[in-house]
Amino acid sequence: MPVTPRGKKPFLTHLPFGLVLALVAIAGWRIWLYHWRQGVIIIGGALLVAALLRIVLADAQAGLLAIRGKPVDALSYAGLGVLILFIAFTISGGPLT
């Protein structure tokens, strides 16, 4: 495996994004199985995980989660995650009612 100039393996740099992507894939599977509300809740949770990882990790360690500055990324991920969770919990009807 090639080594980056900083001496880190590229795989470890993209691991946080891979974790978030795995959560979104699980959510997609739940939505595919007609458990749409559970899938949307997992997507909202994945965005909150992305916000937490963006806050905790340094810019070089965040990999593809680092788009802009740390505060902008964290607020964007957290804001979208909370909004999606709010929508998922407030829509009437569905499997959780």
C-alpha positions as a Markdown table, in Angstrom:
| # | Residue | x | y | z |
|---|---|---|---|---|
| 1 | Met | 0.0 | 0.0 | 0.0 |
| 2 | Pro | 1.4 | 3.4 | -0.9 |
| 3 | Val | 2.3 | 5.7 | 1.9 |
| 4 | Thr | 1.3 | 9.3 | 2.0 |
| 5 | Pro | 3.9 | 12.1 | 2.5 |
| 6 | Arg | 2.9 | 12.4 | 6.2 |
| 7 | Gly | 3.7 | 8.7 | 6.7 |
| 8 | Lys | 0.1 | 7.6 | 7.1 |
| 9 | Lys | -1.7 | 5.0 | 5.1 |
| 10 | Pro | -4.5 | 6.5 | 2.9 |
| 11 | Phe | -6.9 | 3.8 | 4.1 |
| 12 | Leu | -6.9 | 5.2 | 7.7 |
| 13 | Thr | -7.5 | 8.7 | 6.4 |
| 14 | His | -10.7 | 7.7 | 4.7 |
| 15 | Leu | -12.0 | 5.4 | 7.6 |
| 16 | Pro | -14.2 | 8.1 | 9.2 |
| 17 | Phe | -16.0 | 8.7 | 5.9 |
| 18 | Gly | -16.3 | 4.9 | 5.3 |
| 19 | Leu | -18.0 | 4.6 | 8.7 |
| 20 | Val | -20.5 | 7.3 | 7.8 |
| 21 | Leu | -21.0 | 5.7 | 4.4 |
| 22 | Ala | -21.6 | 2.3 | 5.9 |
| 23 | Leu | -24.3 | 3.8 | 8.2 |
| 24 | Val | -26.0 | 5.4 | 5.1 |
| 25 | Ala | -25.8 | 2.0 | 3.3 |
| 26 | Ile | -27.5 | 0.3 | 6.2 |
| 27 | Ala | -30.2 | 3.1 | 6.1 |
| 28 | Gly | -30.7 | 2.5 | 2.4 |
| 29 | Trp | -31.2 | -1.2 | 3.1 |
| 30 | Arg | -33.8 | -0.4 | 5.7 |
| 31 | Ile | -35.6 | 2.0 | 3.3 |
| 32 | Trp | -35.5 | -0.7 | 0.6 |
| 33 | Leu | -37.2 | -3.1 | 3.0 |
| 34 | Tyr | -40.0 | -0.5 | 3.5 |
| 35 | His | -38.9 | 0.6 | 6.9 |
| 36 | Trp | -38.5 | 4.2 | 5.7 |
| 37 | Arg | -38.7 | 5.9 | 9.0 |
| 38 | Gln | -36.0 | 3.7 | 10.5 |
| 39 | Gly | -33.8 | 4.3 | 7.5 |
| 40 | Val | -34.3 | 8.1 | 7.7 |
| 41 | Ile | -33.5 | 8.0 | 11.4 |
| 42 | Ile | -30.2 | 6.1 | 10.7 |
| 43 | Ile | -29.3 | 8.7 | 8.0 |
| 44 | Gly | -29.9 | 11.5 | 10.6 |
| 45 | Gly | -27.7 | 9.6 | 13.1 |
| 46 | Ala | -25.0 | 9.1 | 10.4 |
| 47 | Leu | -24.9 | 12.9 | 9.9 |
| 48 | Leu | -24.6 | 13.4 | 13.7 |
| 49 | Val | -21.8 | 10.9 | 13.7 |
| 50 | Ala | -20.1 | 12.8 | 10.9 |
| 51 | Ala | -20.4 | 16.0 | 12.9 |
| 52 | Leu | -18.9 | 14.3 | 16.0 |
| 53 | Leu | -16.0 | 12.9 | 14.0 |
| 54 | Arg | -15.4 | 16.2 | 12.3 |
| 55 | Ile | -15.1 | 17.9 | 15.7 |
| 56 | Val | -12.9 | 15.3 | 17.3 |
| 57 | Leu | -10.5 | 14.5 | 14.4 |
| 58 | Ala | -7.8 | 16.8 | 13.0 |
| 59 | Asp | -8.2 | 18.1 | 9.5 |
| 60 | Ala | -5.6 | 15.5 | 8.2 |
| 61 | Gln | -7.4 | 12.7 | 9.9 |
| 62 | Ala | -11.0 | 13.6 | 8.8 |
| 63 | Gly | -10.3 | 12.6 | 5.2 |
| 64 | Leu | -13.4 | 13.2 | 3.0 |
| 65 | Leu | -15.4 | 14.6 | 5.9 |
| 66 | Ala | -13.3 | 17.7 | 5.8 |
| 67 | Ile | -14.8 | 19.9 | 3.1 |
| 68 | Arg | -14.5 | 23.4 | 4.6 |
| 69 | Gly | -13.4 | 24.7 | 8.0 |
| 70 | Lys | -14.1 | 22.5 | 11.0 |
| 71 | Pro | -16.9 | 24.8 | 12.5 |
| 72 | Val | -18.7 | 25.0 | 9.2 |
| 73 | Asp | -18.5 | 21.3 | 8.5 |
| 74 | Ala | -19.6 | 20.4 | 12.1 |
| 75 | Leu | -22.5 | 22.8 | 12.1 |
| 76 | Ser | -23.6 | 21.7 | 8.6 |
| 77 | Tyr | -23.5 | 18.0 | 9.4 |
| 78 | Ala | -25.2 | 18.5 | 12.8 |
| 79 | Gly | -27.8 | 20.9 | 11.5 |
| 80 | Leu | -28.8 | 18.6 | 8.6 |
| 81 | Gly | -28.8 | 15.6 | 11.0 |
| 82 | Val | -31.1 | 17.3 | 13.5 |
| 83 | Leu | -33.4 | 18.5 | 10.7 |
| 84 | Ile | -33.7 | 15.0 | 9.2 |
| 85 | Leu | -34.4 | 13.5 | 12.7 |
| 86 | Phe | -37.0 | 16.2 | 13.4 |
| 87 | Ile | -38.8 | 15.4 | 10.1 |
| 88 | Ala | -38.6 | 11.6 | 10.7 |
| 89 | Phe | -40.1 | 11.9 | 14.1 |
| 90 | Thr | -42.8 | 14.4 | 13.3 |
| 91 | Ile | -44.3 | 12.9 | 10.1 |
| 92 | Ser | -47.6 | 11.2 | 11.1 |
| 93 | Gly | -48.3 | 7.7 | 10.0 |
| 94 | Gly | -45.7 | 5.0 | 9.3 |
| 95 | Pro | -44.3 | 2.1 | 11.3 |
| 96 | Leu | -43.5 | 4.0 | 14.6 |
| 97 | Thr | -47.0 | 5.3 | 15.3 |
